[in-house]
Amino acid sequence: MWQQKSFENEAQKGILYLVPTPIGNLEDMSFRAVRILKEVDLIAAEDTRNTKKLCNYFEIQTPVVSYHEHNKESSGEKLIYKIKDGMKIALVSDAGMPAISDPGYELVEAAIGEKVTVVPLPGANAALPALIASGLACQPFYFYGFLNRNKKEKKAELEKLKKQTGTLVFYESPHRLKETLSSMNEILGNRNVAICRELTKKFEEFIRGSLEEIITWANQDEIRGEFCLIIEGADESKLKEEEISWWEALSVEEHVHHYISVKDIPSKEAIKQTAIDRGISKREVYQAYHID
């Protein structure tokens, strides 16, 4: 256990600040974020070119170093060493919140492992603004980020999310949008959805409707910009109906065999799960399965 007191002896210790940056509109940069970027000793950036443009706009003269997906291990070790030596470092991504579908998690994990103070700043992020403007339930919600690029793996991920009753939040790139929407409709069904593109920018747009309607739109319109997809969660009452109904036509023996052959569960566990499904004792299932 480690109890971090973020601002105790703040001037004397090294600190890792997690600083969100605008996802489009530079006016979303907070006063505090600008101040922190000016005061720290170093800015660790996903793309130094993008960050230097931001720094120039806000007249921030702090040195910028690289920290991204491909150098995070070696760069992260150096950054932790510097912070332990007393430096204050701000981590930023290209846009939005560090560590949310962007580099940062591993650095935070390493910092905490070394008992380095980690201070997060609130700020720009695509998922929450898209969610609250979607018209779908805001809580509970399940943020997933980007699905796997591989079509087979993507479908497997959606199968795991199929029974999630909270609103689902995804990110997607324009060239994969049509395929992703099609996979969602195939596996999740024709749910209500809101997709947002170019959030906070001049061409910000929300398209709301059913998945089938959104797919029709995607096939007719030009797909441009980065997307945030807000998908209605599974209907809890329908899930309960499906859970009850799938095995009703099966005999006890067939029920057990389903778990063994389809779900690849050992016979002992299959008998136990069948008993739970049917609300009967394991002995009854065992006898019926072996007698039959």
C-alpha positions, 0 to 999 in steps of 0.5 A, spaced: 500 500 500 502 507 498 498 513 500 500 518 495 499 526 498 499 529 491 501 536 493 505 535 500 512 538 499 510 539 492 516 544 491 521 539 493 519 533 489 519 530 482 512 529 479 509 526 473 503 530 470 498 527 466 496 533 461 490 533 456 491 537 450 485 539 445 482 534 440 481 540 435 479 546 438 485 550 442 480 554 446 479 547 450 486 548 453 485 549 460 489 555 464 492 550 469 494 545 463 498 551 460 501 553 467 503 546 468 506 546 461 510 552 462 512 550 469 515 543 468 522 541 467 520 537 461 514 535 456 514 528 454 510 528 448 507 522 443 509 526 437 514 532 438 512 536 432 505 536 434 506 538 441 511 544 439 506 547 435 501 547 441 507 550 445 508 555 440 501 557 440 501 558 447 508 561 448 510 555 452 518 554 452 519 548 456 523 543 452 520 537 449 522 530 448 519 524 445 515 518 448 511 514 444 509 507 443 515 505 439 520 507 445 516 507 451 520 502 454 527 506 454 524 513 454 520 511 460 526 508 464 529 515 463 523 519 465 522 515 471 530 516 473 529 524 472 523 524 476 526 521 482 532 525 481 527 531 482 524 533 475 517 535 474 515 532 467 508 533 464 506 527 459 502 529 453 499 525 447 497 528 440 490 530 442 486 528 448 487 524 455 494 521 455 493 513 456 486 513 453 487 509 447 494 513 447 501 512 450 501 513 458 499 507 461 506 503 462 509 510 464 504 511 470 505 504 472 512 504 472 512 511 476 507 508 481 512 502 482 517 507 484 513 511 488 513 517 484 507 522 485 502 522 479 498 528 478 492 528 473 489 534 470 482 534 467 481 536 460 479 534 453 477 527 451 473 525 445 469 519 449 465 523 454 463 529 450 460 524 445 457 520 450 453 526 453 451 528 446 449 522 444 442 521 447 443 514 449 444 512 457 450 516 460 451 511 465 453 506 466 457 506 460 463 501 458 469 505 454 472 500 449 476 504 445 479 501 438 477 494 436 482 490 433 483 491 426 483 484 424 476 482 422 476 475 426 479 478 432 474 484 432 468 480 431 470 475 437 471 482 441 464 484 440 461 477 442 464 478 448 461 485 449 454 482 446 451 482 453 454 488 456 448 492 458 451 499 459 452 504 453 458 502 449 463 507 447 468 506 441 473 509 437 474 508 430 478 511 424 474 513 417 477 507 413 475 502 418 468 505 419 464 501 414 467 494 416 466 495 424 459 498 423 457 492 419 460 487 424 456 490 430 450 490 426 451 482 425 453 481 432 450 486 437 443 487 432 440 493 430 441 497 436 440 505 437 447 508 435 450 515 435 456 516 431 460 523 432 466 525 427 471 531 428 469 533 435 470 540 437 472 542 430 469 546 425 466 540 421 463 537 428 457 532 426 453 527 430 449 522 426 444 518 430 439 512 428 439 505 428 445 501 426 442 499 419 440 507 418 447 509 420 450 503 415 446 506 409 449 513 411 456 510 411 455 507 404 452 513 401 456 519 404 464 520 404 467 517 410 472 523 413 475 524 420 476 520 426 470 517 429 467 516 436 461 510 436 456 510 442 452 504 442 446 502 446 447 497 451 444 490 451 436 489 453 437 486 460 430 483 459 431 480 452 438 477 455 434 473 461 429 471 456 435 468 451 438 465 457 432 461 459 430 459 452 436 456 449 436 450 453 429 449 454 428 444 447 434 440 450 434 434 454 438 434 460 443 429 456 443 434 450 444 440 455 450 437 458 453 435 452 452 442 449 457 445 454 462 439 453 462 439 446 461 447 444 463 450 450 469 445 451 467 444 459 469 438 463 463 433 464 464 435 471 463 442 470 458 441 465 453 437 470 454 443 475 452 448 470 446 444 467 444 444 474 444 451 475 441 453 469 435 448 470 435 449 478 435 442 480 441 438 483 447 436 481 445 429 483 439 429 478 443 431 472 448 426 473 443 421 474 439 423 468 446 424 464 449 417 465 442 413 465 441 416 458 
